[in-house]
Amino acid sequence: MTQDYEEVASLLGVLSDRARLRILSLLKADELCVCELEELVPGSQSNISQHLSKLRAFCLVTLTKRGQWSYYRLSDNLPEVVTQVLSLLPDTREEVSNFRALGSRCET
């Protein structure tokens, strides 16, 4: 698929934010509830929601609702440039696992 310069620039703009990179790094480890992301990513709930909205607009993450809870995960068909960026981010699997071991406030 060929993208024009504007599309690529917009995508790179979305990837240029530290909080959004942190969210993507965490979602690379596992699907997470918004309430979990609020605890793991610096910023207000409103700010995190805005970041998630931008990531959804570029189809980088998908949303699943379970009752009152909203869960995010990485999209299945990420552009190659995003896959390459994800490979540069820290591995957060252990961090997410340790966080969950402390107990999540989701679904309680």
Secondary structure, DSSP 8 states (H G I E B T S, - for coil): ----HHHHHHHHHHHT-HHHHHHHHHHHH--EEHHHHHHHSSS-HHHHHHHHHHHHHTTSEEEEEETTEEEEEE-SS--HHHHHHHHHS---HHHHHHHHHT--STT-
